[in-house]
Amino acid sequence: MRSACVVMAVVVGAVVPVTAASSALPPAAANLACAVQVVSSWPLTQIANETIVVSVKAMNVAAMVPASSAGFGGLLLFGDTGPSTMATLLARVQAHAPQKFPMLVMTDEEGGGVERLTNFVGSFPWAHTMGLNLSASRITAIAQRVGAALHAVGVTVDLAPVLDVDGRAAAPSATNPDGMRSFSGSPSVVAVDGAAFVQGLSQANETAVVKHFPGLGGASRNTDYGPARTKPWSELQKTALAPFEKAIAGGVPAVMLSNASVPGLTALPASLSPAVVSELRQQLGFRGLIVTDSLSAGAISAIHLSEPAAMVRAPQAGADLVLNGSPGTPANSLAQAQRDSNAVAGAVTNGTLSRSTLIAAAAQVLATRNVVACETPTS
């Protein structure tokens, strides 16, 4: 007899009740298994929505009630500042979420030239500067402060840190996606300092998203502007994977895929590549949330894929949560998210994307910041 589920929407870190259904599984695996049960009962549209993030300028966050009501998986906030009442506004938005499961609210807080919401968070150094001058414990303290400031206003996910290995002391540009965004040109330094940053965010109850797997350091171009290649896979295996391996061993909850192709592994952008996802899942043993880089990037359009088409290719490849780029008006962002969702749901209907694959992706999103506890019924 199929077990019933009791669902509790709470912050990460709460105690997961141990029941007859879950006692044989590690808590994370049990939580994910129950999330699969819950998502399986949803309408197809809601399942598709859970895998999609809506981009919005932070000053327009109050207009995102429809995104919450529709059950979209997340909000991606852009802009240097947010409204002074952001915590209240986000709480009102989240109150409309189906079954009271809150959306992931995310932004990019890397430091240096990649900062958001500075009226709440303030500024902190580029990763490169931190890697050169600060101890791991000091980096953890900075990340904890940043995470606490984000958490206080309702932002629960930081799309950081960058774990790419790149020693160039240059600002990122159209030809260089990393530079100062990287802690170092030394894999061991990036591994230690990246793990320290993840630890600080975790201490603040923020979800860290390490990026850009399998490593953008030394890529031929910035994928925002067009197609790019990483260094050859044989070289990445020796240099670029170590920081991701350390982060995964430490329990990092989420990994972002790059949009670059990987010579020797895949000609596709990594975000759309089953081969890249297989390396992450099977070889590195990652069991958490896989996030794409922006699927409105130049590297995606360069292979003649529309954003909705790319939104289908990503879960087909094994990604769980899909991002798109800088927002226009709230109405335009919501309309684009709906087009994307329609494409994903349509792919399930026409058989090009299996329902079970989409359920697995949506369950990963749901389980990232919700405890979903199962109990078996009495006989």
LOMARVO-6326 format. One record per residue (C-alpha): residue number from 0; residue in one letter; z, y, x. Coordinates in pm, whole numbers. Layout:
   num   residuo       up    north     east
   NUM         A        Z        Y        X
...
//
This chain:
   num   residuo       up    north     east
     0         M        0        0        0
     1         R      -93      341      136
     2         S      203      551      236
     3         A      283      880       71
     4         C      320     1195      277
     5         V      584     1462      275
     6         V      440     1777      429
     7         M      645     2048      596
     8         A      487     2364      733
     9         V      716     2471     1017
    10         V      681     2612     1361
    11         V      619     2392     1662
    12         G      943     2278     1816
    13         A     1110     2167     1492
    14         V     1252     1816     1483
    15         V     1009     1560     1340
    16         P     1193     1319     1111
    17         V     1161      963     1240
    18         T     1068      729      957
    19         A      956      373      915
    20         A      596      493      931
    21         S      633      688     1253
    22         S      911      528     1457
    23         A      670      320     1665
    24         L      462      623     1766
    25         P      529      917     1994
    26         P      604     1229     1787
    27         A      269     1396     1859
    28         A       73     1084     1771
    29         A      278     1031     1455
    30         N      227     1393     1354
    31         L     -148     1367     1405
    32         A     -167     1040     1214
    33         C        7     1199      917
    34         A     -218     1505      941
    35         V     -519     1273      909
    36         Q     -367     1133      588
    37         V     -310     1479      446
    38         V     -655     1613      537
    39         S     -824     1302      396
    40         S     -709     1405       48
    41         W     -862     1754       69
    42         P    -1195     1861      -83
    43         L    -1482     1864      165
    44         T    -1504     2244      168
    45         Q    -1139     2277      266
    46         I    -1180     2019      543
    47         A    -1479     2210      683
    48         N    -1296     2543      658
    49         E    -1003     2408      859
    50         T    -1227     2363     1163
    51         I    -1356     2724     1164
    52         V    -1202     3043     1301
    53         V    -1277     3382     1144
    54         S    -1312     3672     1388
    55         V    -1166     4009     1289
    56         K    -1071     4337     1449
    57         A     -693     4350     1462
    58         M     -684     4680     1273
    59         N     -856     4504      980
    60         V     -624     4204      960
    61         A     -502     4297      610
    62         A     -851     4218      479
    63         M     -816     3851      579
    64         V     -636     3729      268
    65         P     -960     3561      148
    66         A     -982     3372      479
    67         S     -629     3244      432
    68         S     -684     3155       67
    69         A     -996     2957      158
    70         G     -802     2757      417
    71         F     -993     2862      728
    72         G     -828     2719     1036
    73         G     -770     3040     1224
    74         L     -812     3409     1284
    75         L     -934     3545     1617
    76         L     -813     3902     1672
    77         F    -1014     4153     1871
    78         G     -924     4504     1984
    79         D     -684     4685     2213
    80         T     -442     4776     1937
    81         G     -319     4646     1606
    82         P     -160     4816     1306
    83         S      206     4908     1347
    84         T      289     4681     1053
    85         M       96     4382     1189
    86         A      384     4136     1152
    87         T      419     4222      784
    88         L       45     4219      723
    89         L       -4     3881      890
    90         A      287     3735      694
    91         R      120     3851      372
    92         V     -210     3697      481
    93         Q      -45     3368      577
    94         A      138     3349      242
    95         H     -194     3274       72
    96         A     -272     2964      281
    97         P     -326     2640       83
    98         Q      -19     2413       86
    99         K      145     2689      289
   100         F      -10     2564      611
   101         P      -52     2881      820
   102         M     -371     2960     1005
   103         L     -374     2968     1383
   104         V     -371     3338     1472
   105         M     -519     3382     1817
   106         T     -628     3639     2069
   107         D     -718     3668     2440
   108         E     -422     3780     2651
   109         E     -516     3691     3008
   110         G     -403     4007     3186
   111         G     -588     4274     3383
   112         G     -910     4366     3208
   113         V     -879     4101     2937
   114         E     -597     4224     2716
   115         R     -548     4273     2343
   116         L     -284     4439     2128
   117         T     -151     4649     2411
   118         N       57     4859     2171
   119         F      271     4546     2126
   120         V      221     4351     2448
   121         G      167     4618     2711
   122         S      -24     4539     3028
   123         F       16     4280     3301
   124         P     -190     4193     3611
   125         W     -516     4005     3643
   126         A     -465     3634     3710
   127         H     -615     3689     4056
   128         T     -350     3950     4134
   129         M      -74     3727     4007
   130         G     -203     3435     4213
   131         L     -202     3643     4530
   132         N      130     3818     4488
   133         L      364     3641     4249
   134         S      565     3321     4255
   135         A      514     3059     3987
   136         S      851     3148     3835
   137         R      750     3512     3810
   138         I      422     3415     3641
   139         T      619     3206     3393
   140         A      842     3505     3317
   141         I      542     3731     3256
   142         A      379     3475     3025
   143         Q      706     3428     2838
   144         R      728     3804     2778
   145         V      366     3818     2664
   146         G      412     3520     2437
   147         A      728     3661     2283
   148         A      553     3991     2209
   149         L      262     3811     2046
   150         H      489     3582     1848
   151         A      692     3875     1717
   152         V      387     4014     1537
   153         G      261     3680     1405
   154         V        8     3585     1674
   155         T       67     3219     1754
   156         V     -212     3120     1996
   157         D     -310     3276     2328
   158         L     -657     3184     2451
   159         A     -524     3168     2807
   160         P     -480     3096     3089
   161         V     -812     3064     3269
   162         L     -803     2752     3488
   163         D    -1142     2807     3650
   164         V    -1134     2799     4030
   165         D    -1290     3121     4165
   166         G    -1170     3318     4465
   167         R    -1391     3624     4421
   168         A    -1190     3945     4390
   169         A    -1440     4103     4152
   170         A    -1429     4201     3787
   171         P    -1611     3962     3556
   172         S    -1966     4063     3478
   173         A    -2293     3937     3334
   174         T    -2346     3733     3650
   175         N    -1985     3627     3711
   176         P    -1776     3491     3422
   177         D    -1454     3465     3621
   178         G    -1374     3661     3934
   179         M    -1038     3832     3877
   180         R     -975     3617     3571
   181         S     -908     3321     3802
   182         F     -578     3274     3982
   183         S     -746     3162     4304
   184         G    -1030     2990     4483
   185         S     -782     2714     4568
   186         P     -759     2434     4308
   187         S     -395     2371     4394
   188         V     -299     2737     4346
   189         V     -481     2752     4012
   190         A     -311     2430     3904
   191         V       39     2553     3987
   192         D       -2     2910     3858
   193         G     -191     2803     3548
   194         A       82     2554     3463
   195         A      338     2829     3516
   196         F      158     3054     3268
   197         V      137     2773     3013
   198         Q      509     2710     3058
   199         G      592     3073     2986
   200         L      387     3077     2667
   201         S      551     2752     2557
   202         Q      895     2901     2613
   203         A      795     3177     2368
   204         N      672     2919     2112
   205         E      310     3023     2171
   206         T       25     2774     2185
   207         A     -165     2804     2515
   208         V     -538     2726     2531
   209         V     -651     2652     2887
   210         K    -1015     2728     2966
   211         H    -1307     2682     3038
   212         F    -1341     2305     3076
   213         P    -1483     2154     3294
   214         G    -1470     2471     3507
   215         L    -1677     2791     3515
   216         G    -1590     2900     3869
   217         G    -1912     2976     4057
   218         A    -2129     2937     3745
   219         S    -2479     3081     3766
   220         R    -2417     3335     3490
   221         N    -2177     3459     3223
   222         T    -2255     3248     2915
   223         D    -2195     3544     2683
   224         Y    -2526     3685     2805
   225         G    -2745     3376     2836
   226         P    -2774     3019     2963
   227         A    -2566     2926     3265
   228         R    -2500     2627     3488
   229         T    -2172     2527     3644
   230         K    -2155     2383     3992
   231         P    -2277     2020     4002
   232         W    -2054     1768     3828
   233         S    -1997     1583     4154
   234         E    -1847     1903     4298
   235         L    -1646     1990     3987
   236         Q    -1483     1648     4000
   237         K    -1353     1724     4350
   238         T    -1244     2086     4291
   239         A    -1246     2215     3935
   240         L    -1072     1937     3742
   241         A     -736     1945     3921
   242         P     -595     2243     3726
   243         F     -693     2083     3395
   244         E     -545     1750     3501
   245         K     -213     1915     3584
   246         A     -209     2110     3257
   247         I     -284     1798     3055
   248         A      -17     1600     3239
   249         G      225     1879     3150
   250         G      143     1853     2780
   251         V      -78     2156     2724
   252         P     -167     2158     2352
   253         A     -524     2291     2359
   254         V     -830     2309     2585
   255         M    -1134     2536     2547
   256         L    -1478     2409     2645
   257         S    -1723     2635     2826
   258         N    -2075     2716     2706
   259         A    -2235     2634     3041
   260         S    -2437     2323     3114
   261         V    -2308     2089     3385
   262         P    -2572     1959     3628
   263         G    -2530     1586     3671
   264         L    -2336     1549     3344
   265         T    -2509     1737     3062
   266         A    -2797     1974     3002
   267         L    -2628     2098     2686
   268         P    -2368     2374     2673
   269         A    -2036     2198     2727
   270         S    -1910     2307     2384
   271         L    -2186     2097     2226
   272         S    -2184     1805     2468
   273         P    -2049     1459     2379
   274         A    -2049     1377     2752
   275         V    -1811     1665     2830
   276         V    -1579     1576     2541
   277         S    -1579     1213     2657
   278         E    -1468     1318     3005
   279         L    -1188     1525     2855
   280         R    -1071     1260     2611
   281         Q    -1141      934     2793
   282         Q    -1114     1019     3162
   283         L     -849     1292     3155
   284         G     -665     1145     2857
   285         F     -635     1468     2661
   286         R     -514     1411     2304
   287         G     -470     1767     2179
   288         L     -688     2034     2023
   289         I    -1038     2093     2164
   290         V    -1168     2445     2104
   291         T    -1519     2572     2168
   292         D    -1602     2894     2340
   293         S    -1782     3142     2115
   294         L    -2081     2976     1950
   295         S    -2245     3314     1897
   296         A    -2287     3344     2276
   297         G    -2618     3396     2448
   298         A    -2600     3049     2602
   299         I    -2611     2899     2253
   300         S    -2889     3114     2108
   301         A    -3091     3048     2424
   302         I    -3133     2684     2320
   303         H    -3265     2804     1983
   304         L    -2964     2712     1776
   305         S    -2842     2938     1500
   306         E    -2466     2981     1476
   307         P    -2438     2756     1167
   308         A    -2644     2486     1342
   309         A    -2419     2509     1647
   310         M    -2116     2484     1419
   311         V    -2243     2139     1318
   312         R    -2329     2028     1671
   313         A    -1978     2106     1799
   314         P    -1786     1857     1580
   315         Q    -2068     1606     1625
   316         A    -1991     1629     1998
   317         G    -1616     1591     1939
   318         A    -1485     1949     1936
   319         D    -1217     2026     1676
   320         L    -1211     2403     1628
   321         V    -1510     2637     1656
   322         L    -1504     3004     1756
   323         N    -1756     3280     1714
   324         G    -1787     3618     1878
   325         S    -1701     3981     1823
   326         P    -1661     4069     1455
   327         G    -1844     4321     1243
   328         T    -1687     4430      916
   329         P    -1435     4198      751
   330         A    -1690     4125      478
   331         N    -1951     4026      735
   332         S    -1704     3804      923
   333         L    -1601     3628      604
   334         A    -1963     3580      501
   335         Q    -2052     3433      841
   336         A    -1755     3196      829
   337         Q    -1867     3081      485
   338         R    -2221     3017      609
   339         D    -2079     2818      897
   340         S    -1858     2616      664
   341         N    -2148     2549      428
   342         A    -2350     2414      720
   343         V    -2069     2181      828
   344         A    -2003     2054      477
   345         G    -2377     2012      423
   346         A    -2403     1800      736
   347         V    -2140     1565      595
   348         T    -2322     1549      264
   349         N    -2656     1469      426
   350         G    -2507     1217      664
   351         T    -2565     1394      996
   352         L    -2190     1444     1049
   353         S    -1948     1174      944
   354         R    -1665     1267      712
   355         S    -1420     1076      931
   356         T    -1522     1283     1235
   357         L    -1467     1606     1045
   358         I    -1133     1483      911
   359         A    -1022     1400     1265
   360         A    -1115     1750     1381
   361         A     -939     1924     1091
   362         A     -631     1708     1143
   363         Q     -612     1820     1506
   364         V     -616     2182     1389
   365         L     -352     2117     1123
   366         A     -124     1926     1361
   367         T     -134     2191     1633
   368         R      133     2413     1475
   369         N      253     2217     1173
   370         V      485     1921     1151
   371         V      337     1673      904
   372         A      587     1395      840
   373         C      509     1072      657
   374         E      741      843      475
   375         T      669      504      331
   376         P      746      455      -38
   377         T     1018      216     -147
   378         S      899     -110     -298
//
